[in-house]
Amino acid sequence: MTPAPHDITIVEAAARLRAGSLTAEALTEAALARIAATDGTLGSFITVTADAARAAARAADRALRTGTAASPLAGIPVAVKDVIATAGVQTTAGSRILEGFVPPYDATVAARLKAAGAVIVGKANCDEFAMGSSNENSAYGPARNPWDPTRVPGGSSGGSATAVAGGQALASLGTDTGGSIRLPASYCGLVGMKPTYGRVSRYGVVAYASSLDQVGPFARTVRDCALVLGTIAGHDPRDSTSVDRPVPAFDAALAAGAAGLRIGVPREYFTDGMQPDVEGAVRAAVDTLAGAGAAVREVSLPHSEYAVACYYVLATAEASSNLARYDGVRYGIRRAGDEGLLAMYRKTRAAGFGAEVKRRIMLGTYALSAGYYDAYYLKAQKVRTLIRRDFDRAFADVDVLATPVAPTTAFRLGEKTADPLQMYLVDVFTNPASLAGLPAIVVPCGRDAAGLPIGLQIVGPPFGEEAVLRAAQAFEDATDWHRARPPELGGRA
């Protein structure tokens, strides 16, 4: 019997594929059927690649039969965020300005998934150009939280999260600039990881903020997450920010347990206005790790309070530069007229970009303009250094940090769209690690009174993915939160 995609992990599926009790083709058909049955509600995908997925599944089955499938991802259905270039498949970045753009090449992470035999079932919905915390900024409509479709899944990688949480894929790739993997993982009850900046290639990834963007995985378990990360990580000479250092066997770090692990809890991350259920679940999670043998102590990250302001100066400045290339000349839509080149630029960008993207371009252009560069952009860079130094001091005494992911659980669709500042404050606990370029993972650690998931964020030092995964696995081993599935979609609550 083919297992339901919403009730199986990569490790379980890989074992069955190799034992011959399951085929990649059957698993892929089950995933495609799940997409057909649920995506009208969830809105996880911008493009479903059914024919290519079936062909990839047949190839994976041949490799499995002949014993040439070395990767545990062979035959595993996965989704890829639509900011990641895929050869021959439309890549929109959730924007009308790239509607119809078909890249002639694969991003490095997509190529590595394909080389491992993974089956890409489609391109996942996202906030336009990865700018957002709710997935409501997509030009193709919002993705919806599988735990309650009236609520957001988090952004910007909302579709990547809902594809896994909704049982449409066993894993997915997202990107995280200021929290865009970690926030959806928390809201949707998943494991999601932002690697160290430079650990994973950005080649072929549509840029938002180039000094912050990083690709990472969503999965249902820490081990599944480690397997995907091990597949996509590693040096890439085509990305000048890719770091040339060996990729460890991430899954080998999972058995170490919590004993002897030093965990810091930043006092600044428990603030007024937090939802009591969130604070209670995170503090209980820290107690669980302490009970498993970890040594817990309070630490201070005093400059974290400036992280949101710092992030929204630097990220928008980089966005204003990166998005200048979308002019209607080389690719994407064009709004031509008889008024000349500048008029064509104006019409194309006015029609192609959504309101949030326009807002961030204007903010970034202002911060970089003459007379304001020193006051905003340069000062934000200095604050970024102070934030990084806070982390350096903390990691002199602890191995990882344990924090909340967001002040609340998933909010309702439309609740914050009229107030951009309130939306930006959703990232208050995820921005600091992004500015410092640090690895961070989210694991499910509870649910609120409405039954919505709550996540625990574990942050490590640069290239400290092994310690982060070790702590996450220790927590997962001690709890059952990762086993829950959204009840609205036929899962087990």
C-alpha positions as CSV (number, residue, x, y, z in Angstrom):
1,M,0.0,0.0,0.0
2,T,1.4,3.4,-0.9
3,P,1.7,5.6,2.2
4,A,0.0,8.9,2.4
5,P,2.6,11.6,1.8
6,H,1.4,13.5,4.9
7,D,2.2,10.6,7.2
8,I,5.7,9.6,6.2
9,T,9.2,10.9,6.6
10,I,12.2,10.8,4.2
11,V,13.9,8.3,6.3
12,E,10.8,6.0,6.3
13,A,10.2,6.4,2.6
14,A,13.9,5.8,1.7
15,A,13.9,2.6,3.7
16,R,10.8,1.4,1.9
17,L,12.1,2.4,-1.5
18,R,15.3,0.4,-1.0
19,A,13.4,-2.6,0.4
20,G,11.2,-2.6,-2.7
21,S,7.9,-2.3,-0.8
22,L,7.4,1.2,-2.4
23,T,8.3,2.7,-5.7
24,A,9.2,6.3,-6.4
25,E,6.6,6.4,-9.1
26,A,3.8,5.4,-6.6
27,L,5.1,7.9,-4.0
28,T,5.2,10.6,-6.6
29,E,1.7,9.9,-7.8
30,A,0.5,10.0,-4.2
31,A,2.1,13.4,-3.7
32,L,0.6,14.7,-7.0
33,A,-2.8,13.4,-6.0
34,R,-2.5,15.2,-2.6
35,I,-1.6,18.4,-4.4
36,A,-4.6,18.1,-6.7
37,A,-6.9,17.4,-3.7
38,T,-5.6,20.2,-1.3
39,D,-3.9,22.9,-3.2
40,G,-7.1,24.7,-4.0
41,T,-7.2,25.4,-0.2
42,L,-3.5,25.7,0.6
43,G,-2.2,27.6,-2.5
44,S,1.2,26.0,-2.0
45,F,2.3,26.0,-5.6
46,I,2.7,28.5,-8.4
47,T,3.7,25.8,-10.9
48,V,3.2,22.0,-10.5
49,T,5.6,20.0,-12.6
50,A,3.7,16.8,-12.9
51,D,5.2,15.4,-16.1
52,A,8.8,16.2,-15.1
53,A,8.1,14.7,-11.6
54,R,6.9,11.4,-13.2
55,A,9.9,11.2,-15.4
56,A,12.2,11.8,-12.5
57,A,10.4,9.2,-10.4
58,R,10.8,6.6,-13.2
59,A,14.6,7.4,-13.4
60,A,14.8,7.1,-9.6
61,D,13.1,3.7,-9.7
62,R,15.6,2.5,-12.3
63,A,18.5,3.7,-10.1
64,L,17.0,2.0,-7.0
65,R,16.5,-1.3,-8.9
66,T,20.1,-1.3,-10.2
67,G,21.6,-0.2,-6.9
68,T,23.1,3.0,-8.3
69,A,20.9,5.4,-6.1
70,A,23.4,6.5,-3.5
71,S,21.5,9.4,-2.0
72,P,18.7,8.9,0.6
73,L,16.7,11.5,-1.4
74,A,16.4,9.3,-4.4
75,G,12.7,9.1,-5.3
76,I,11.6,11.6,-2.6
77,P,9.0,14.2,-3.7
78,V,10.2,17.7,-2.9
79,A,9.1,21.3,-3.6
80,V,11.3,24.2,-4.5
81,K,10.6,27.8,-3.6
82,D,9.9,29.8,-6.8
83,V,12.9,32.1,-6.3
84,I,15.1,29.2,-7.2
85,A,15.9,28.8,-10.9
86,T,14.8,25.6,-12.6
87,A,15.8,24.8,-16.1
88,G,12.8,24.8,-18.4
89,V,10.3,25.6,-15.7
90,Q,8.8,29.1,-15.1
91,T,10.5,30.9,-12.1
92,T,8.5,33.9,-11.0
93,A,9.7,34.8,-7.5
94,G,6.1,35.4,-6.8
95,S,6.0,38.5,-9.0
96,R,4.2,39.5,-12.1
97,I,7.3,41.1,-13.4
98,L,8.8,37.7,-14.0
99,E,5.7,36.0,-15.2
100,G,6.6,33.7,-18.0
101,F,10.3,33.8,-17.3
102,V,11.8,30.3,-18.0
103,P,15.5,30.0,-16.9
104,P,17.8,28.0,-19.2
105,Y,19.7,26.6,-16.2
106,D,19.3,25.2,-12.8
107,A,20.3,26.9,-9.6
108,T,23.0,24.9,-7.9
109,V,20.7,23.7,-5.1
110,A,18.1,22.5,-7.7
111,A,20.9,20.8,-9.6
112,R,22.1,19.0,-6.5
113,L,18.6,17.8,-5.6
114,K,18.2,16.4,-9.1
115,A,21.7,14.8,-9.0
116,A,20.6,13.1,-5.8
117,G,17.5,11.7,-7.5
118,A,15.0,13.8,-5.7
119,V,11.7,14.3,-7.5
120,I,10.7,18.0,-7.8
121,V,6.9,18.2,-7.9
122,G,6.6,22.0,-8.3
123,K,7.6,25.5,-7.6
124,A,6.3,26.8,-4.2
125,N,4.4,30.0,-3.6
126,C,6.2,32.8,-1.8
127,D,6.0,36.5,-1.0
128,E,7.0,38.5,-4.0
129,F,10.9,38.5,-4.3
130,A,10.9,36.9,-0.8
131,M,9.7,40.2,0.7
132,G,7.2,39.4,3.5
133,S,6.4,37.5,6.7
134,S,3.0,36.1,5.8
135,N,3.0,35.0,2.1
136,E,0.3,37.5,1.5
137,N,2.5,39.5,-0.9
138,S,2.6,36.9,-3.6
139,A,1.2,38.1,-6.9
140,Y,-0.4,34.6,-7.3
141,G,-2.4,34.8,-4.1
142,P,-1.6,33.8,-0.5
143,A,-0.6,30.4,0.7
144,R,-2.7,29.3,3.7
145,N,-1.8,27.5,6.9
146,P,-2.8,23.8,6.9
147,W,-3.5,24.0,10.6
148,D,-6.1,26.7,10.0
149,P,-6.6,28.0,6.4
150,T,-7.9,31.3,7.7
151,R,-4.4,32.0,9.0
152,V,-1.1,32.8,7.4
153,P,1.6,30.1,7.0
154,G,4.4,32.7,7.6
155,G,6.6,34.1,4.9
156,S,8.3,34.5,2.7
157,S,8.7,30.8,2.1
158,G,5.1,30.1,3.0
159,G,4.3,27.7,0.1
160,S,7.4,25.7,0.8
161,A,6.2,25.2,4.4
162,T,2.5,24.4,3.5
163,A,3.6,21.9,0.9
164,V,5.3,19.8,3.6
165,A,2.9,20.5,6.4
166,G,0.0,19.8,4.0
167,G,1.5,16.5,2.9
168,Q,2.1,17.5,-0.7
169,A,5.9,16.9,-0.5
170,L,8.2,15.2,2.0
171,A,10.6,18.1,2.1
172,S,11.1,21.5,0.4
173,L,13.6,24.2,-0.1
174,G,13.0,27.8,1.0
175,T,15.2,30.9,1.4
176,D,15.7,32.8,4.6
177,T,16.8,36.5,4.5
178,G,15.4,37.7,7.9
179,G,13.4,34.7,9.0
180,S,11.7,33.4,5.9
181,I,12.3,29.7,6.7
182,R,12.1,29.8,10.4
183,L,8.9,31.8,10.7
184,P,6.9,29.4,8.4
185,A,8.4,26.4,10.1
186,S,7.1,27.7,13.5
187,Y,3.7,28.6,12.2
188,C,3.2,25.3,10.3
189,G,4.7,22.9,12.9
190,L,7.8,21.9,10.9
191,V,11.5,21.6,11.2
192,G,13.1,24.4,9.1
193,M,16.8,25.5,9.0
194,K,18.7,28.5,7.9
195,P,22.3,27.5,7.4
196,T,25.3,29.7,8.0
197,Y,25.7,32.4,5.4
198,G,28.0,30.9,2.7
199,R,27.3,27.2,3.6
200,V,24.8,26.8,0.7
201,S,25.3,28.2,-2.8
202,R,23.1,31.2,-3.9
203,Y,23.9,30.7,-7.6
204,G,20.6,30.8,-9.5
205,V,18.6,32.1,-6.6
206,V,16.7,35.3,-7.4
207,A,18.4,37.9,-5.1
208,Y,16.5,40.0,-2.5
209,A,19.3,41.0,-0.1
210,S,22.6,39.5,-1.2
211,S,24.4,39.7,2.1
212,L,21.6,38.0,3.9
213,D,19.8,35.5,1.6
214,Q,20.5,31.8,2.3
215,V,18.8,28.6,1.0
216,G,17.7,26.0,3.5
217,P,15.3,23.0,4.0
218,F,11.9,22.3,5.5
219,A,11.1,18.8,6.7
220,R,9.1,16.9,9.3
221,T,12.0,15.7,11.4
222,V,15.5,16.9,12.3
223,R,17.1,13.9,10.6
224,D,15.2,14.6,7.4
225,C,16.3,18.2,7.6
226,A,19.9,17.1,8.0
227,L,19.7,14.8,5.0
228,V,18.5,17.6,2.7
229,L,21.0,20.1,4.1
230,G,23.8,17.6,3.4
231,T,22.7,17.3,-0.2
232,I,22.5,21.0,-1.0
233,A,25.5,22.3,1.1
234,G,29.0,22.8,-0.1
235,H,31.3,25.1,-2.0
236,D,30.3,26.4,-5.4
237,P,32.8,28.4,-7.4
238,R,30.0,30.1,-9.3
239,D,28.9,31.9,-6.0
240,S,31.6,34.2,-4.7
241,T,30.0,34.1,-1.2
242,S,30.1,30.3,-1.0
243,V,32.6,29.2,1.6
244,D,35.2,26.6,0.6
245,R,35.1,24.2,3.6
246,P,34.2,20.6,4.0
247,V,30.6,19.6,4.5
248,P,30.3,17.4,7.6
249,A,28.0,14.4,7.8
250,F,25.3,16.4,9.5
251,D,23.2,13.3,10.4
252,A,26.2,11.9,12.3
253,A,25.9,14.7,14.9
254,L,22.4,13.7,15.8
255,A,23.2,10.9,18.2
256,A,25.3,12.9,20.6
257,G,22.3,13.9,22.8
258,A,21.9,16.9,25.1
259,A,24.3,15.7,27.8
260,G,27.1,18.3,28.2
261,L,25.5,20.7,25.8
262,R,25.7,24.3,27.0
263,I,22.6,26.3,26.1
264,G,22.2,30.0,26.4
265,V,18.8,31.7,26.8
266,P,18.9,35.4,25.8
267,R,17.0,37.5,28.3
268,E,16.1,40.1,25.6
269,Y,14.1,37.5,23.6
270,F,11.3,37.3,26.2
271,T,9.6,40.7,25.8
272,D,6.4,42.4,26.8
273,G,3.6,41.6,24.4
274,M,4.6,38.0,23.8
275,Q,1.7,35.6,23.6
276,P,1.8,33.7,26.9
277,D,1.4,30.4,25.2
278,V,4.5,31.0,23.2
279,E,6.7,32.0,26.1
280,G,5.4,29.1,28.1
281,A,6.1,26.5,25.4
282,V,9.6,27.8,24.7
283,R,10.5,27.9,28.4
284,A,9.2,24.4,28.8
285,A,11.3,23.3,25.8
286,V,14.4,24.7,27.4
287,D,13.5,22.8,30.6
288,T,13.1,19.6,28.5
289,L,16.6,20.1,27.2
290,A,17.9,20.7,30.7
291,G,16.2,17.5,31.8
292,A,18.0,15.7,29.0
293,G,21.4,16.8,30.4
294,A,22.0,20.2,28.9
295,A,23.5,23.0,31.0
296,V,21.2,26.1,30.7
297,R,22.2,29.6,31.5
298,E,20.9,33.1,30.8
299,V,22.9,35.3,28.4
300,S,22.6,38.8,27.0
301,L,22.4,40.0,23.4
302,P,21.9,43.7,24.2
303,H,21.9,45.1,20.7
304,S,19.1,42.7,19.5
305,E,16.6,45.5,20.1
306,Y,18.0,47.3,17.1
307,A,17.9,44.3,14.8
308,V,14.6,45.0,13.1
309,A,15.5,48.6,12.3
310,C,19.0,47.6,11.2
311,Y,17.6,44.7,9.0
312,Y,15.0,46.9,7.2
313,V,17.6,49.5,6.3
314,L,20.2,47.0,5.0
315,A,17.9,44.6,3.3
316,T,15.9,47.3,1.5
317,A,19.1,49.0,0.4
318,E,20.3,45.8,-1.2
319,A,16.9,45.1,-2.7
320,S,16.8,48.6,-4.3
321,S,20.1,47.7,-6.1
322,N,19.2,44.1,-6.9
323,L,15.8,44.8,-8.3
324,A,17.1,47.6,-10.7
325,R,17.7,44.9,-13.3
326,Y,13.9,44.3,-13.8
327,D,13.3,46.9,-16.5
328,G,11.3,45.1,-19.2
329,V,14.3,44.8,-21.5
330,R,15.9,41.4,-21.0
331,Y,13.2,39.2,-19.4
332,G,9.8,39.2,-17.8
333,I,6.9,41.5,-18.7
334,R,7.2,44.7,-20.7
335,R,4.8,47.6,-20.8
336,A,5.7,49.4,-24.0
337,G,4.5,52.7,-25.2
338,D,5.3,55.5,-27.6
339,E,6.8,57.8,-25.0
340,G,10.4,56.4,-25.0
341,L,12.7,54.2,-22.9
342,L,12.2,55.8,-19.5
343,A,8.4,55.7,-19.8
344,M,8.7,52.0,-20.7
345,Y,10.8,51.4,-17.5
346,R,8.2,53.3,-15.4
347,K,5.2,51.5,-16.8
348,T,6.9,48.0,-16.6
349,R,8.0,48.4,-13.0
350,A,4.7,50.0,-11.9
351,A,2.7,47.1,-13.4
352,G,5.2,44.4,-12.5
353,F,6.0,45.1,-8.9
354,G,3.5,44.8,-6.0
355,A,3.0,47.3,-3.2
356,E,5.4,45.8,-0.7
357,V,8.2,45.5,-3.2
358,K,7.7,49.1,-4.3
359,R,7.8,50.1,-0.6
360,R,11.0,48.4,0.1
361,I,12.7,49.7,-3.1
362,M,11.8,53.2,-2.1
363,L,13.0,52.7,1.5
364,G,16.3,51.3,0.2
365,T,16.8,54.0,-2.4
366,Y,16.2,56.6,0.3
367,A,18.7,55.0,2.7
368,L,21.4,55.0,0.0
369,S,20.7,58.5,-1.3
370,A,23.1,61.4,-0.9
371,G,22.8,63.0,2.4
372,Y,21.2,59.9,4.1
373,Y,23.8,57.2,3.4
374,D,25.8,57.9,6.5
375,A,22.8,58.5,8.7
376,Y,21.0,55.2,7.8
377,Y,23.0,52.7,5.7
378,L,26.4,53.2,7.2
379,K,25.0,53.4,10.7
380,A,23.1,50.2,10.2
381,Q,26.3,48.4,9.1
382,K,27.9,49.5,12.3
383,V,24.9,48.2,14.3
384,R,25.2,44.9,12.4
385,T,28.8,44.6,13.7
386,L,27.6,45.2,17.2
387,I,24.9,42.5,16.9
388,R,27.5,40.1,15.6
389,R,29.8,40.8,18.5
390,D,27.0,40.2,21.0
391,F,26.7,36.7,19.5
392,D,30.5,36.2,19.5
393,R,30.6,37.0,23.3
394,A,27.7,34.6,24.0
395,F,29.2,31.7,22.1
396,A,32.4,32.1,24.1
397,D,30.4,30.6,27.0
398,V,27.7,28.4,25.4
399,D,27.3,26.1,22.4
400,V,23.9,27.2,21.2
401,L,21.2,29.6,22.0
402,A,17.5,28.7,22.5
403,T,14.9,31.4,21.7
404,P,11.3,31.9,20.6
405,V,10.8,32.2,16.8
406,A,8.0,34.8,16.8
407,P,6.0,36.7,19.5
408,T,2.8,35.0,18.5
409,T,1.5,32.0,16.7
410,A,0.1,32.3,13.1
411,F,-2.2,35.4,12.7
412,R,-5.2,35.7,10.5
413,L,-5.0,36.5,6.8
414,G,-5.3,40.3,6.4
415,E,-4.7,41.0,10.1
416,K,-1.5,42.9,9.6
417,T,-1.5,44.0,6.0
418,A,-2.7,47.5,6.7
419,D,0.2,48.1,9.1
420,P,3.7,47.4,7.6
421,L,5.5,48.1,10.9
422,Q,3.5,45.5,12.8
423,M,4.3,43.0,10.0
424,Y,8.0,43.8,10.2
425,L,8.0,43.3,14.0
426,V,7.0,39.7,13.4
427,D,10.7,39.1,12.6
428,V,12.0,40.5,15.9
429,F,13.5,37.2,17.0
430,T,14.8,36.0,13.7
431,N,16.5,39.1,12.3
432,P,19.4,39.1,14.7
433,A,20.8,35.7,13.6
434,S,20.4,36.7,9.9
435,L,22.4,39.9,10.4
436,A,25.1,37.9,12.1
437,G,25.0,35.2,9.3
438,L,24.5,32.4,11.9
439,P,22.9,28.9,11.5
440,A,19.5,28.5,13.1
441,I,16.9,25.7,13.2
442,V,13.3,25.7,14.3
443,V,11.6,22.6,15.8
444,P,8.0,22.2,16.9
445,C,7.7,22.6,20.7
446,G,4.0,23.1,21.5
447,R,0.7,24.5,20.5
448,D,-1.4,27.4,21.7
449,A,-4.9,27.3,23.1
450,A,-6.3,27.4,19.5
451,G,-4.2,24.4,18.6
452,L,-1.7,26.3,16.5
453,P,1.9,25.2,16.4
454,I,4.7,26.9,18.3
455,G,8.4,26.6,17.4
456,L,11.7,26.7,19.3
457,Q,14.6,28.4,17.6
458,I,18.1,27.1,18.2
459,V,20.9,29.3,17.0
460,G,24.6,28.3,16.7
461,P,27.9,29.9,16.0
462,P,29.2,30.3,12.4
463,F,29.3,26.9,10.7
464,G,28.0,25.4,13.9
465,E,25.2,23.4,12.1
466,E,26.3,20.2,13.9
467,A,25.7,21.7,17.4
468,V,22.4,23.2,16.2
469,L,21.2,19.8,14.8
470,R,22.4,18.0,17.9
471,A,20.4,20.2,20.2
472,A,17.3,20.0,17.9
473,Q,17.5,16.2,17.7
474,A,17.9,15.9,21.5
475,F,14.7,17.9,21.9
476,E,12.8,16.0,19.2
477,D,13.9,12.7,20.9
478,A,12.4,13.8,24.2
479,T,9.0,15.0,22.7
480,D,6.3,14.1,20.3
481,W,5.5,17.5,18.8
482,H,7.0,16.7,15.5
483,R,4.5,13.8,15.0
484,A,1.4,16.0,14.9
485,R,-0.2,16.7,11.6
486,P,-2.8,19.3,10.7
487,P,-6.3,17.9,11.6
488,E,-8.1,20.0,9.0
489,L,-6.4,18.0,6.2
490,G,-6.9,14.5,7.6
491,G,-3.8,14.3,9.8
492,R,-3.4,13.4,13.4
493,A,-3.6,16.3,15.8
